[in-house]
């Protein structure tokens, strides 16, 4: 998956926050690959747009896995970063994802509760039905909102924020996300993305105290094309 170099679409921007539609394949923060991270690209964007001298502050509020696309929010001030961190910590943010799977979930709507344990060395998370040593409780809600041939579109609301949570919990249900070979899908997407998209984010603005509703359009990649008719849901 090639590193992303162009600037992604801006979903929201003011003096306190910057929200973008993260492309699948982009790193939020730098890692050992050395690929250009999205936070660095966004800093360059702000520096150029506002002719800022010196270093640009931009705080990482939350993360999306590299093969995942969708709404991503950065903080432009330390005050906004502190307050956004608190909102995430207190679960005062509504997060909605769309996922494409090739197995019809049974039931078609429900709540999943597992205990997740991440192997940091292998960067993989395991879901357990009961608590085990070192595991953390994970909960999400899902429902079927569309189907095309042998593929199914799920709307997912994670109620906790665990590493790879949606990916591993849907796989545990028997519904690995399309393209996600790490968690059991049979083949990769042509661009090595997975069909998991952070669709909506709703939260109270950390300074203005108004409710923000941020929505990210689906990627243009062929794996999402049949689902673009669902954009207005």
Secondary structure, DSSP 4 states (H G I P E B T S, - for coil): -PPP-SPPPEEEESSSEEEEEEPTT-BSS--TT-PPBHHHHHHHHHHHHTT--S----EE-----TT-EEEEEEESSHHHHHHHHHHHHTT-SEEEEEEEESS--SSSEEEEEEEEEEETTTTEEEEESS--TT-EEEEEEEEEEEEETTEEEEEEEESS--TTHHHHHHHHTT-PBTT-GGGT-SS--TTS--SEEEEEEEEE-TTT-PEEEEE-PPP-SGGGGGGGGGTT-
